[in-house]
Amino acid sequence: MPELPERPQWETIPSSTPASVCRGENCGAPIYWIERKSRDKKTPTRTVRVPVDTDVPGGSDPDSMTDGRGVAHYQTCLDANQF
């Protein structure tokens, strides 16, 4: 299990969001792609796609009835330098 960042920025994963797999050479973690508003102060109205990792302490997978939560996979990916 990847280590949780010191100050995790939690992301909400809408219920029934399909899982995907990280393409990192050594990673292969299950991830969920979500869309949310940018947190960049220069482009706050822009919509961005973010891969979210739920395999962290406090994370949860979404199901058909409840939302899940996780952190941006960029923070936990073993192969983040490839992207």
Secondary structure, DSSP 4 states (H G I P E B T S, - for coil): -PPPPSS--EEEE-TTPPEEE---TT---EEEEEEEE---TT-TT-EEEEEEE--STT-B---SSS-EEEEEGGGT-TTGGG-
